[in-house]
């Protein structure tokens, strides 16, 4: 039987990596406490030391992408509405 892949939150990863960085416990002790593989703890620790607090912020990247696509759509809509407004202004001069 296969196991489902567990997903850990950014806060959990940061907490475990910070705990490993402090050096109060060994990586094996931390891994057994949190039911993780020691290689995973070492990997998170390495990422934390190299990249800082933004290392586990995949949600922020996703939000930025979503924001950019939303803005692009809104700018398209603004452009279309401006074109329609100009067209209506031209056509309305006939009725004055």
KOLDRENFI-201116 format. One record per atom (N, C-alpha, C): x, y, z; residue in three letters. Coordinates in steps of 0.02 Angstrom, whole numbers, padded with zeros to 5 digits, always signed. Layout:
<recs>
XYZALA
...
</recs>
This chain:
<recs>
+00042-00059+00000UNK
+00000+00000+00000UNK
+00045+00062+00000UNK
+00028+00109-00042UNK
+00068+00170-00046UNK
+00042+00222+00003UNK
+00088+00263+00027UNK
+00069+00316+00072UNK
+00059+00380+00032UNK
+00013+00421+00056UNK
+00003+00486+00025UNK
+00059+00532+00047UNK
+00079+00576+00003UNK
+00131+00624+00019UNK
+00104+00675+00068UNK
+00141+00686+00121UNK
+00121+00734+00171UNK
+00144+00804+00150UNK
+00102+00852+00162UNK
+00120+00921+00147UNK
+00125+00959+00213UNK
+00180+00995+00220UNK
+00192+01032+00281UNK
+00185+01107+00267UNK
+00159+01142+00316UNK
+00150+01214+00308UNK
+00218+01250+00311UNK
+00219+01310+00286UNK
+00280+01351+00287UNK
+00302+01363+00359UNK
+00254+01374+00403UNK
+00271+01388+00473UNK
+00303+01327+00505UNK
+00277+01267+00491UNK
+00305+01206+00518UNK
+00377+01195+00494UNK
+00387+01205+00429UNK
+00455+01197+00401UNK
+00503+01245+00434UNK
+00481+01307+00441UNK
+00524+01358+00471UNK
+00540+01340+00544UNK
+00490+01316+00581UNK
+00500+01299+00651UNK
+00551+01242+00657UNK
+00544+01191+00616UNK
+00590+01133+00619UNK
+00660+01154+00598UNK
+00665+01193+00544UNK
+00731+01215+00521UNK
+00765+01259+00573UNK
+00727+01302+00605UNK
+00754+01346+00656UNK
+00778+01306+00716UNK
+00739+01256+00734UNK
+00758+01211+00789UNK
+00823+01175+00774UNK
+00830+01153+00711UNK
+00891+01119+00690UNK
+00950+01167+00689UNK
+00938+01229+00671UNK
+00991+01279+00668UNK
+01017+01297+00737UNK
+00973+01297+00787UNK
+00994+01314+00855UNK
+01045+01265+00882UNK
+01041+01202+00862UNK
+01090+01153+00882UNK
+01081+01126+00953UNK
+01024+01136+00984UNK
+01011+01111+01051UNK
+01000+01035+01050UNK
+00973+01010+00995UNK
+00960+00938+00986UNK
+00992+00916+00920UNK
+01004+00852+00914UNK
+01032+00827+00851UNK
+00976+00825+00799UNK
+00996+00821+00737UNK
+00948+00818+00682UNK
+00906+00755+00687UNK
+00936+00700+00709UNK
+00898+00638+00717UNK
+00845+00644+00771UNK
+00860+00678+00825UNK
+00811+00688+00878UNK
+00753+00731+00854UNK
+00769+00784+00818UNK
+00717+00828+00791UNK
+00673+00790+00742UNK
+00705+00751+00699UNK
+00667+00713+00648UNK
+00620+00663+00681UNK
+00644+00628+00733UNK
+00600+00579+00765UNK
+00544+00613+00803UNK
+00556+00671+00832UNK
+00502+00707+00867UNK
+00446+00728+00820UNK
+00464+00748+00760UNK
+00414+00774+00713UNK
+00395+00723+00660UNK
+00418+00661+00669UNK
+00402+00606+00622UNK
+00423+00623+00551UNK
+00486+00645+00544UNK
+00514+00664+00479UNK
+00578+00623+00467UNK
+00601+00624+00406UNK
+00665+00593+00390UNK
+00720+00643+00405UNK
+00776+00621+00432UNK
+00831+00667+00448UNK
+00856+00707+00387UNK
+00854+00676+00328UNK
+00875+00712+00268UNK
+00830+00772+00254UNK
+00765+00765+00269UNK
+00718+00820+00259UNK
+00735+00878+00306UNK
+00749+00862+00368UNK
+00766+00914+00417UNK
+00830+00949+00395UNK
+00880+00911+00373UNK
+00943+00940+00350UNK
+00932+00985+00290UNK
+00889+00963+00245UNK
+00873+01003+00186UNK
+00841+01069+00204UNK
+00792+01067+00249UNK
+00758+01128+00270UNK
+00807+01175+00306UNK
+00851+01146+00346UNK
+00901+01186+00382UNK
+00947+01221+00332UNK
+00969+01184+00282UNK
+01014+01213+00231UNK
+00979+01270+00194UNK
+00916+01259+00175UNK
+00878+01311+00140UNK
+00870+01373+00184UNK
+00857+01363+00247UNK
+00848+01419+00293UNK
+00912+01460+00298UNK
+00968+01425+00305UNK
+01032+01460+00312UNK
+01051+01497+00248UNK
+01034+01469+00190UNK
+01053+01500+00127UNK
+01007+01557+00106UNK
+00943+01548+00116UNK
+00895+01595+00086UNK
+00857+01638+00137UNK
+00863+01626+00200UNK
+00830+01668+00250UNK
+00756+01651+00259UNK
+00719+01700+00283UNK
+00649+01687+00302UNK
+00602+01679+00243UNK
+00621+01700+00184UNK
+00575+01693+00127UNK
+00581+01626+00093UNK
+00621+01581+00120UNK
+00634+01517+00087UNK
+00571+01474+00081UNK
+00529+01475+00130UNK
+00470+01432+00128UNK
+00407+01470+00107UNK
+00413+01527+00077UNK
+00357+01569+00058UNK
+00330+01556-00011UNK
+00315+01494-00029UNK
+00289+01480-00095UNK
+00221+01511-00106UNK
+00184+01521-00051UNK
+00118+01552-00058UNK
+00124+01625-00080UNK
+00175+01659-00058UNK
+00182+01728-00078UNK
+00198+01733-00152UNK
+00237+01687-00178UNK
+00252+01687-00249UNK
+00189+01673-00289UNK
+00150+01625-00266UNK
+00087+01609-00300UNK
+00040+01669-00299UNK
+00036+01703-00242UNK
-00007+01762-00237UNK
+00016+01817-00284UNK
+00081+01826-00290UNK
+00107+01877-00336UNK
+00089+01861-00408UNK
+00094+01798-00427UNK
+00075+01778-00495UNK
+00001+01789-00507UNK
-00041+01769-00458UNK
-00113+01780-00465UNK
-00129+01854-00470UNK
-00095+01895-00430UNK
-00105+01967-00432UNK
-00086+01995-00500UNK
-00031+01972-00528UNK
-00008+01997-00593UNK
-00057+01979-00648UNK
-00084+01917-00648UNK
-00132+01898-00699UNK
-00197+01937-00691UNK
-00217+01949-00628UNK
-00278+01987-00615UNK
-00270+02059-00640UNK
-00212+02089-00627UNK
-00198+02157-00650UNK
-00198+02160-00726UNK
-00168+02111-00759UNK
-00166+02111-00832UNK
-00238+02109-00860UNK
-00280+02068-00831UNK
-00349+02064-00853UNK
-00386+02130-00842UNK
-00374+02162-00786UNK
-00407+02226-00773UNK
-00383+02281-00820UNK
-00317+02281-00835UNK
-00292+02330-00882UNK
-00321+02319-00952UNK
-00330+02256-00971UNK
-00363+02241-01035UNK
-00433+02269-01036UNK
-00469+02258-00982UNK
-00538+02282-00978UNK
-00540+02358-00980UNK
-00494+02391-00947UNK
-00491+02464-00949UNK
-00480+02488-01020UNK
-00434+02455-01055UNK
-00420+02474-01124UNK
-00481+02467-01169UNK
-00517+02411-01161UNK
-00577+02401-01201UNK
-00630+02454-01186UNK
-00639+02469-01122UNK
-00689+02519-01103UNK
-00671+02588-01129UNK
-00607+02605-01129UNK
-00586+02670-01157UNK
-00601+02673-01232UNK
-00587+02618-01267UNK
-00601+02616-01339UNK
-00676+02624-01352UNK
-00717+02590-01313UNK
-00789+02595-01321UNK
-00812+02666-01306UNK
-00785+02697-01256UNK
-00803+02765-01238UNK
-00786+02813-01295UNK
-00727+02807-01322UNK
-00707+02850-01378UNK
-00753+02840-01438UNK
-00771+02777-01452UNK
-00815+02762-01508UNK
-00883+02793-01496UNK
-00909+02787-01434UNK
-00974+02815-01419UNK
-00973+02892-01422UNK
-00918+02922-01402UNK
-00913+02995-01407UNK
-00916+03017-01480UNK
-00881+02982-01524UNK
-00882+02998-01595UNK
-00952+02991-01623UNK
-00986+02937-01606UNK
-01052+02923-01633UNK
-01105+02971-01604UNK
-01095+02993-01542UNK
-01145+03036-01511UNK
-01143+03107-01540UNK
-01090+03128-01573UNK
-01086+03195-01602UNK
-01136+03202-01659UNK
-01157+03147-01690UNK
-01206+03150-01743UNK
-01274+03172-01717UNK
-01291+03154-01657UNK
-01357+03168-01630UNK
-01363+03236-01597UNK
-01310+03273-01591UNK
-01313+03338-01558UNK
-01335+03392-01605UNK
</recs>
